[in-house]
Amino acid sequence: MKKTALLLIDMMNHMEFEGGEDLLKNTMPMVDRLVALKKRVKEKDIPVIYVNDNFDHWQDNTDAVVEECLNSKGKPVVEKIRPEDDDYFIIKPKHSGFFGTQLDILLKQLEVERVIIAGVATDICVLFTANDAHMREYEICVPEDCSAAETQEAHDSAMRIIEQSLDGDIRAGEKIPIGE
């Protein structure tokens, strides 16, 4: 099995934007599955990397981002999946977790060849991160039940692209092989 990392995309999220209520509504049913996936990978000593928007707060750190999200509509999600001390946290300026960040350098230092990508929104940041991972020749897994978008249609469309165009494994999170 190739060395793997779990990328959690924009899970520290205040949901305070147009469409945020719909995204929150669709994120709540999947967050427990994502927590279970995170637990499985941590049991196998697989690194967990949060890749998160900075909400235009260029001087904030991880704690400030988490704190802002705990005081917002996104609180129910953040409380369930907040970063632990041994998790990595990367701030991204745009949609892709690779654009303008040190993510690729970190993955190379960790000798990662396969990424499991999960989070929000499936049709934007998850899809763009999966695309950039594919272009960098990482094997990609995007568990279809561990991401969410503002609409089910947008989620399903992005998942089709990930599977068909990016050769991504989109099995359910509980069925994704983890270090076996």
SVG drawing of the C-alpha trace seen along z (x, -y; Angstrom):
<svg xmlns="http://www.w3.org/2000/svg" viewBox="-30 -40 41 45">
<polyline fill="none" stroke="black" stroke-width="0.4" points="0.0,0.0 1.3,-3.4 2.1,-5.9 -1.1,-7.9 -2.3,-11.2 -5.8,-12.4 -6.5,-15.9 -9.5,-17.6 -10.6,-20.5 -12.2,-23.6 -13.7,-21.7 -12.9,-24.7 -15.6,-26.7 -17.8,-29.5 -20.5,-28.9 -21.2,-32.6 -21.6,-33.2 -24.3,-32.9 -25.2,-29.3 -23.6,-28.6 -26.8,-27.4 -27.3,-24.8 -23.7,-23.7 -24.1,-23.3 -27.3,-21.4 -25.5,-19.0 -22.3,-18.8 -24.0,-17.8 -25.1,-14.3 -21.5,-13.5 -19.4,-14.9 -19.8,-11.8 -18.6,-9.6 -15.6,-11.9 -14.8,-11.7 -14.8,-7.9 -12.5,-8.1 -10.1,-10.4 -10.1,-8.0 -9.3,-5.0 -6.4,-6.8 -5.0,-8.0 -5.1,-4.5 -2.7,-3.6 -0.4,-6.6 -1.4,-8.2 -1.0,-12.0 -4.0,-14.2 -3.6,-17.5 -6.3,-20.2 -6.2,-22.5 -8.3,-25.5 -9.3,-28.9 -8.1,-31.8 -11.3,-33.9 -9.0,-36.8 -7.4,-36.9 -3.8,-36.8 -2.3,-37.1 -4.4,-34.5 -3.0,-31.2 -4.7,-27.8 -6.2,-28.6 -7.6,-31.9 -9.3,-30.2 -10.8,-27.5 -11.9,-30.0 -13.6,-32.2 -15.4,-29.2 -16.5,-28.1 -18.3,-31.4 -20.3,-31.0 -23.0,-29.0 -20.3,-26.3 -19.9,-25.6 -21.7,-22.2 -19.3,-20.9 -16.1,-22.4 -16.8,-21.0 -16.9,-17.5 -13.8,-17.6 -11.5,-20.2 -7.7,-19.7 -5.8,-17.7 -2.3,-18.7 -0.6,-16.2 -2.5,-17.2 -1.1,-19.5 -2.8,-22.7 -2.2,-24.6 -3.9,-27.9 -4.8,-28.2 -5.6,-31.4 -7.7,-30.0 -9.8,-26.9 -7.0,-24.3 -5.1,-23.0 -2.0,-23.1 -2.2,-26.6 0.0,-29.0 0.6,-26.6 3.4,-24.3 1.1,-21.2 3.1,-19.5 6.4,-20.1 4.9,-18.6 3.5,-15.6 6.9,-15.0 8.6,-15.3 6.1,-12.8 6.8,-10.5 3.1,-10.4 2.1,-8.9 -1.7,-8.6 -4.1,-11.2 -7.5,-10.7 -9.4,-14.0 -12.6,-14.9 -14.4,-18.0 -16.3,-20.9 -17.3,-21.9 -17.2,-18.9 -17.7,-20.8 -15.2,-23.6 -12.3,-23.1 -12.4,-19.3 -12.6,-19.0 -9.8,-21.5 -7.6,-19.9 -8.2,-16.5 -7.4,-17.8 -4.1,-19.3 -3.2,-16.2 -3.9,-14.2 -1.7,-16.5 1.1,-16.0 0.7,-12.2 -0.7,-11.4 -3.1,-8.5 -6.4,-10.0 -9.3,-8.8 -12.3,-11.0 -14.9,-9.1 -18.3,-10.0 -19.9,-10.0 -17.2,-12.2 -17.7,-15.4 -20.6,-17.8 -21.7,-20.6 -24.5,-23.1 -26.7,-20.8 -26.7,-17.0 -26.6,-17.6 -23.3,-19.6 -21.8,-16.9 -22.8,-14.1 -21.5,-16.0 -18.1,-16.6 -17.8,-13.0 -18.4,-11.9 -15.6,-14.1 -13.3,-12.8 -14.0,-9.2 -14.0,-9.5 -11.5,-12.2 -9.1,-12.0 -9.2,-8.2 -10.2,-8.8 -11.4,-6.1 -14.8,-7.3 -15.8,-4.4 -17.5,-5.2 -15.1,-6.2 -15.5,-3.0 -14.5,-1.0 -11.4,-3.0 -8.3,-0.8 -6.3,-2.3 -2.8,-0.9 -4.0,2.7"/>
</svg>
